[in-house]
Amino acid sequence: MIQRLIAATILMGTLLAPAASAHLTNFSDTRTFTLGEYSASLDIQPSPIYANSLLTLTLTLSTTSTGQIVIPKTEFALLSPAGNESQLQARSTGTGWETTAAIMESGNHTITIRVQDAEGPHETTTWFVAYPDIPYRITPYDAAQDVYTGYPTQLVFRVVNQTSLTTAPELTDLVATFEHWDDAHTKILDSENYTLQPGPEQTWMVKRSFEKPGMYHVRFSSRIGHFNADDVPLLHTYATAAPAGMAPAPGANKTPSPAPISIIIVIATLAIITRRRE
C-alpha cells in the first residue's frame, strides 16, 4: 500500500491533466520540480527499476527566468530502504549532471539533490520504488492501445519468465486488478479482479468494458508465481469517451428486433379462432 500511495503522489501533477486519450503503459520516472532559481528535470533509468540493477540519474537545470541551461555544482545522495545513505559521484554531461548507483534492495529509495551556487545551497528530495527482482516481467503487448468508455476492450500482455525464457504458461492463476481512481488521484473508487487467459502468440489477455471515464491502474498477482500486486510495476490507462464518428459499441442503443412474421400470423389466427368460439 505504501508503494501505491507513493506512485500516486509522485505522479499526481501529470495525472490531473490527462490527454484526450491515454495508452496502457508504465508510469514515467521523470521528475520535474523547482530548485532555488532553477527549473529541474530528473530522469531515472531504467524505468521501472528492479533490485539488483544499476540506476542512472540524469539531472538537467535551467534558469526559471530565461530557460537557459546551466551547470552549477550539484551533489547527489541516496538513502536505501534500510536507512543506509551513500554519496554519489556526479559527473558533468555538458548539459547537466549524471550519476549511477547499484540498487540492491527493493522498496522505497530517497534521492537528495543539492545545488550550490552564489546564492547558497538549494536542496530537494524525491523518491522511487525498486521492485523485487522476481523472475516475471509483465508489459502491454500494444503500448499504443487506447481505451474508450462503453466499448469492450481486449487487453493483451506479454508475460516473460526470465529464468526459463518462456512466456510463463505456468501462471494459470494470473490476476489483473483494475483500480478506478478519482480525478484528484487520491482514492480508489472501485476495484475488480480478472483472471487472465492464454492468448495468441504466447500472450495473456483479458476482456473488459470500461463503463466510467477516468484513471485506471492495472496491478498483477499470482500465487503460483509467488508475487503480489506490490511486487510488479503497475500499468495505467485513462478511459475517455470515444471520438466523434466512431462506430457504436456492440449492443449499444439497440432497439428490440421485430417479432418474426410467422409468430405474428400464429397469434392473429389464435385470436380469430377465439372470437368465433365466443
Buried (B, 14 or more C-beta within 10 A) or exposed (E): EEBBEBBBEBBEEEBEEBEEBBBBBBBEBEBEBEBBBBBBBBBBEEEBBBBEBEBEBBBBBBEEEEEEBBBBEBBBBBBBBEEEEEEBEBEEEEEBBBBBBEBEBBBBBBBBBBBBBEEEEBEBEBBBBBBBBBEBBBBBBEEEBBBBBBBEBEBBBBBBBEEEEEBBEEBEEBBBBBBBBEEEBEEEEEEEEBEBEBBEEEBBBBEBBBEEBBBBBBBBBBEEBEBBBBBBBBBBBBBBEBEEEEEEBEEEEEEEEEEEEEEEEEEEEEEEEEEEEE
